[in-house]
Amino acid sequence: MPSAISWLEPVSRRVFLRSAPRGGTMLRLACARGEKVAFQACLRQLGPKAVHVYLSAALPAGWECSIRRVGWVPLPHLSTETELQDLEGVEHLPGLVPDPLFAEREAVVGPYETQPFWVTVQVPEDAEPGRVELALRFVTGGDDQAMPPLTVQLEVAPVTLGKRQTLPVTHWFYADALCDWYGVDPWEERFWAIVEPYMRDLVAHGVNCQYVPLFTPPTDGIKRPTQLLRVTTPASGQYAFDWTDVDRWVDLAQAAGAEWFEWTHLFTQWGVQNALRIYRDNADESSVLWSPETAATSDTYRGFLGQFLPAFHRYLDAKGLLDRSVFHLSDEPHGEEHKKAYGAARAMLRDLAPWMRVADALSEIDFAREGLTDIPIPSIRTAKQFQDEGFDQSWAYFCCGPRGPYVNRLMDTPLTKIRLIGWLLYRLSAKGFLHWGYNYWYRSQSRQLIDPYQEVAACNWPGWAGGDPFEVYPGADGPVDSVRWELFGLGLQDYALLETLEVGRDHAALAELYDYHRFPREESWIEQTRDALLRCAGT
């Protein structure tokens, strides 16, 4: 009897510590030239001993692959407000969930445990169409005993993946979290070296819009000042603006591949009651220019914006960013009181900056009906309603909700649902996508750092579900990707493939994608649909 067994799994399935083999030693996948193809190679130890394993891969000349060990984080609770059929791993959870991906080809597998490895293959753009075989093999034990080979057959279609032409996608990027986690001060040289790999990681996963902390983001309270724009107040009473650090951030993001830029909200979150905290000389909290209680439409703040906004416009115009920028007023206003305050602030901005088109996360359609925002960003719960009423510039977002049958990206969200986000954004003609938590490693409503490898809901469950605050983990030299993040990136790659193949949004292959909560649940649907579309492209 063998002491261990190995097999292949698609990326549509989470593999847990106690998962039994479900796949075989052969896996077939269809792909275009220039695509990233991902799958899992798994090993289960069948006996009472721990075993050291190493995974090797043999690829054709010119092909590249990465192999990462799937790690585990604790999920103490299932997501609330969600029936079992919309969760994955309920036979294993609460418990350890597979999520972080470590750049390691080897692992020590404990007794009766299963260890998956995440394999990503980059198909060359000049690959010959046809069948290509990739060979993988586990080596176990101190005697270098080789397991039976694993074979992945790729059917390379005669089509080359094009760059995604539409759909700005943004995730809020927390410079303060990087400063606190890595123990650096904002904008010192070490800080820039830390920021760069995170920017590249965003682009590598389809995020083409880079958040710019022009001012300290107002989201979820104030952590620490991380303000890019240096503001001084000479004796004349006129503000002066130094764009040096802003330039460096923008240039670094563009070098990483960013095409769009998202700028800090100009007013406080959830109600538009107060002016944004802005600091003198990019210093500490004692240098705030006005009291945090300063009203949003006060003379003090209006006077500042009256000087800042023309300077901002000149900067954007000089950098060629004006038409590639996303501007915000305030995040998630709701209710009549918020609408009144939001409307007053919007009127002030229209007076001071008529060139600025505002996009905000809001789910109540009255904000759009009354013309308070130029580009609505509704929750996926109401996004289709915005589209159906003719607000065809609408984006979409999700965060801690909605849950249940809706797509999301939580620790227990089925992986097929996560990848389907890209398909649904395409089918439903969303004009962009936003998520708030790329690397939010703080306790909710606190300045206290969490260990994201141990606390996955920012200490705010059930308000925030596991996996909502962040998509990557902090690593020694940059981000550690997650299984959820990889599936999201593959979904955006599918979006680019649909564009490349010029698939109409009313194409029969997409007919079952009705809404963000009505879509195929079968884990095989995506691969079967991709295969059919690529076969058609080949003929």
C-alpha positions, 0 to 999 in steps of 0.5 A, spaced: 500 500 500 502 506 498 504 511 503 502 517 499 497 519 493 498 525 489 493 528 484 491 534 480 485 539 482 482 545 478 482 551 481 475 551 482 475 547 488 478 549 495 483 543 498 483 542 505 487 539 510 483 533 510 480 533 503 480 526 500 483 525 493 477 528 488 481 528 481 486 524 477 493 524 475 491 527 468 487 534 467 485 538 461 485 545 460 483 550 454 487 556 453 489 562 449 496 564 447 498 569 452 494 567 458 495 564 465 493 557 466 492 555 474 491 548 477 493 545 483 497 539 485 496 535 491 499 530 495 495 526 501 499 522 506 496 516 508 500 514 514 502 516 521 508 519 519 510 526 517 513 526 510 517 531 506 515 533 499 518 537 493 514 538 487 518 539 480 515 541 473 517 539 466 515 544 461 516 546 454 522 550 452 520 558 453 514 556 458 514 559 465 511 556 471 510 558 478 509 553 484 506 556 491 505 552 497 498 553 499 498 555 507 492 555 512 489 561 516 483 560 521 476 561 520 473 561 526 466 562 523 462 561 517 459 567 513 452 569 516 446 570 512 448 565 507 445 558 506 450 552 506 449 551 498 452 558 497 458 556 502 464 552 500 468 547 505 462 546 510 465 539 512 471 542 514 469 549 517 470 552 522 477 551 522 483 552 517 482 554 510 487 554 505 488 561 502 495 564 503 500 562 497 507 561 499 513 561 494 515 554 496 515 548 492 516 543 498 512 542 505 512 537 511 506 534 510 503 531 517 500 524 518 493 523 514 494 530 511 493 533 504 497 539 502 496 542 495 500 546 491 498 552 486 501 552 480 501 557 475 503 557 468 504 562 463 503 560 456 507 564 451 504 569 446 508 565 440 506 558 443 504 553 437 496 552 437 495 545 439 496 540 445 502 541 450 503 537 455 506 539 462 509 534 467 509 534 474 512 529 480 512 529 487 518 527 490 517 524 498 522 522 503 529 522 505 530 517 499 528 521 494 522 516 492 518 519 486 511 519 486 507 517 479 507 523 474 502 528 474 500 530 467 496 537 465 494 537 457 493 544 455 489 545 448 492 552 446 487 555 441 490 559 435 488 566 439 492 571 443 489 574 449 489 581 448 489 587 453 483 588 457 480 595 454 475 597 458 473 596 466 477 600 470 478 596 477 480 599 483 482 596 490 483 601 496 491 601 497 493 602 505 500 606 505 499 606 513 498 599 513 505 598 510 508 603 514 505 600 520 507 593 518 514 594 516 516 599 521 517 605 516 516 612 516 511 615 510 515 616 504 522 615 506 526 611 501 525 604 504 517 605 504 518 606 496 522 599 496 516 596 500 510 599 495 513 597 489 512 590 489 505 591 492 503 596 486 506 590 481 501 585 484 495 589 483 496 590 476 498 582 475 491 581 478 488 585 473 487 591 477 489 597 472 487 603 477 492 605 482 489 608 489 493 615 490 493 617 498 493 624 496 491 626 503 490 621 508 484 616 506 478 617 511 476 610 511 474 607 517 477 612 522 484 615 522 490 610 522 496 615 521 497 621 516 500 618 510 499 624 506 503 624 499 501 632 498 505 637 502 501 643 504 504 649 506 501 655 509 506 661 508 504 668 511 500 671 506 495 666 507 495 662 501 497 655 501 502 652 497 503 645 494 509 640 493 507 635 488 514 631 489 511 625 492 505 625 488 509 625 482 513 619 485 507 615 487 504 616 480 510 614 476 512 608 480 504 606 479 505 607 471 511 603 471 508 597 474 502 598 469 497 602 472 493 606 467 487 609 471 488 613 478 483 614 484 484 620 488 482 620 496 475 622 498 475 630 499 470 629 505 469 624 511 465 618 510 458 616 512 455 622 512 459 628 509 459 632 515 466 634 516 472 637 512 477 632 510 483 632 515 489 635 511 496 636 514 501 641 514 508 639 511 506 632 511 507 631 518 504 628 524 497 629 527 499 635 531 499 639 524 492 638 522 490 645 518 483 645 522 479 642 527 476 635 525 469 638 527 470 643 521 464 642 517 464 640 510 461 646 507 465 651 512 468 657 509 475 654 512 474 648 507 471 652 501 477 657 502 482 651 502 478 647 496 478 654 492 486 654 492 487 646 492 482 644 486 485 649 481 492 646 482 490 639 482 487 640 475 493 643 473 497 637 475 492 632 472 492 636 466 500 636 466 501 629 467 495 627 462 491 624 467 485 628 467 481 623 463 484 617 467 482 619 474 477 617 479 474 622 483 470 621 490 466 626 494 464 621 500 464 613 501 457 610 502 452 615 503 445 613 505 439 616 507 435 622 507 440 626 512 446 624 508 443 625 501 442 632 504 449 633 506 452 630 500 448 634 495 450 641 499 458 638 498 456 636 491 454 643 489 460 646 492 464 642 488 460 643 482 462 651 483 469 650 485 471 644 480 466 643 474 471 639 471 471 634 476 466 628 475 465 624 481 464 617 482 462 614 489 460 607 492 452 608 494 447 603 493 440 608 494 438 609 487 435 616 489 442 619 489 443 617 481 436 619 480 437 626 483 444 627 479 448 627 485 453 623 482 456 623 475 458 615 476 454 611 481 458 605 484 452 601 487 453 595 491 452 588 486 445 588 490 442 594 486 447 594 481 442 591 475 437 596 478 441 602 476 443 599 469 435 597 468 434 605 469 439 607 464 444 609 469 449 606 464 455 609 467 455 605 473 460 601 476 459 595 481 462 594 488 461 589 494 464 589 501 462 585 507 456 584 503 451 582 500 452 575 502 448 569 501 447 567 493 451 574 491 458 573 488 463 575 493 470 574 495 470 571 502 474 565 505 468 561 505 465 563 498 465 558 493 471 559 488 467 558 482 463 564 484 469 568 486 472 567 478 465 569 476 465 576 478 469 577 471 464 574 467 458 577 471 461 584 470 462 583 463 455 580 462 452 586 466 456 591 462 458 594 469 463 600 467 468 599 473 469 595 479 471 597 486 473 594 493 475 597 499 480 592 502 486 590 498 491 590 504 487 593 510 491 589 516 488 593 522 483 592 527 476 595 525 475 602 528 482 602 531 489 603 530 491 596 532 495 592 527 492 585 526 496 579 524 492 577 518 495 570 518 491 569 525 485 574 524 481 574 518 475 579 519 479 585 522 476 583 529 469 585 527 465 578 525 460 578 524 459 585 521 465 583 517 466 576 514 473 572 514 477 575 508 473 581 507 478 586 509 484 584 505 486 580 499 494 579 500 498 578 506 504 581 508 511 578 506 518 579 507 519 582 501 512 584 498 505 581 498 503 574 499 497 572 494 491 569 496 487 563 493 481 568 493 486 573 489 488 569 484 481 567 482 479 574 482 485 575 477 483 569 473 476 572 472 478 579 470 483 575 465 476 571 463 473 578 462 479 580 457 478 573 453 471 575 452 473 582 449 478 578 445 474 573 442 468 579 441 463 575 445 457 579 445 454 580 451 447 577 449 451 571 446 448 564 448 454 562 452 452 567 457 445 567 457 445 563 464 448 569 467 442 573 469 444 577 475 450 578 481 446 572 485 443 568 479 448 564 475 451 557 474 453 554 480 457 548 477 464 548 478 465 546 471 461 551 468 467 556 467 472 551 464 466 548 459 464 555 457 471 557 455 473 551 452 467 552 447 468 559 446 476 557 444 474 552 440 469 556 436 475 561 435 479 556 432 474 555 427 
